[in-house]
Amino acid sequence: MLRSTPSVVPSGDQHEISHRDQRAVVVEVGGGLRIYEDGGEPLLDGYEVDEMCSGARGQPLVPWPNRVRDGQYEFDGHSHQLPLTEPEAHNAIHGLARWANWTAAEKSPGRVVMEHLVHPQPGWPGTLLVQIEYLLGDDGLVVSTTATNVGSVDTPFGTGAHPYLTVGVEPIDSLILQAPGRRYLESDDRGIPTGVRDVEGTPLDFLAPRELGATKLDTGYTQLVRDEDGLARVRIATGDGSRRANLWMNAAYPFLMLFTGDALPDPAERRRGLAIEPMTCAPNALQSGDGLVRLEPGETHTARWGISRD
């Protein structure tokens, strides 16, 4: 007798959490954030339950964010070759866990902790237990990423996140944007940094809030301005200020990417939300070492970011 196969949605199990008027949905595939809304208004440009995640929407980026040129690097005298997951640019991109199955290790009404074990594999030498806590509270969403070296050798490490924020403006040209980067990373046509420059006097300067306009961003920033609480913030708002949101990041994130989505394959997804990507290290850090963390056996690294209404 033939049995029907239960339908499995592309992003796997859905873990919904809530707090007062806030609601978030975290998914099994990639351990990412699919939905975040407050008072029924989305603050995250996510994707539907019957869709596969596209454009890295809401995905954690571990054990490195952004790109590695040619997928090649050396660590402790050993050469490594990562799979070229951005083949058109001949790069490895956004880590090893975006399409892996993550487990909900802990869950309560307003909190879920997703967990994944990164094993040694071709191109990667270490063993990392990665836990990501999504917590809703009175001040919004807090995301804490903790990586522990549970292996027997030192391992390189970096992490980032890839949420697209929205305040309901499509396209995003009329957004008012304020971003904390005092310097930006010049990059080649493969997205690999070639130098660092001050933002002053360039179209990439958003230290003071201003309209995004037609500016195309796929840009890394550093030397982030931080508020008195030690947090760096990217703020977006509608032109009349009626809807606002911000993404904050603690000192563990000294780098930031802003991406307007102009290069996304699907034209319908371009400039629909602004990707605001906190990063613990620079693009190509596995080669350059810029911000790269070395985790000794038993050592743990934690980084926090979050989203709230401004």
Secondary structure, 3 states (H helix, E strand, C coil): CCCCCCCCCCCCCEEEEEECCEEEEEECECCCEEEEEECCEECECCCCCCCCCCCCCCCEECCCCCEEECCEEEECCEEEECCCCEHHHCEEECCCCCCCECEEEEEECCEEEEEEEECCECCECCCEEEEEEEEEECCEEEEEEEEEECCCCCEEECCEECCEECCCCCCHHHCEEECCEEEEEEECCCCCEEEEEECCCCCCCCCCCEECCCCCCEEEEEEECCCCCCCEEEEEECCCCCCEEEEEECCCCCEEEEECCCCCCCHHHCCCCEEEEEECCCCCHHHHCCCCEEECCCCEEEEEEEEECC
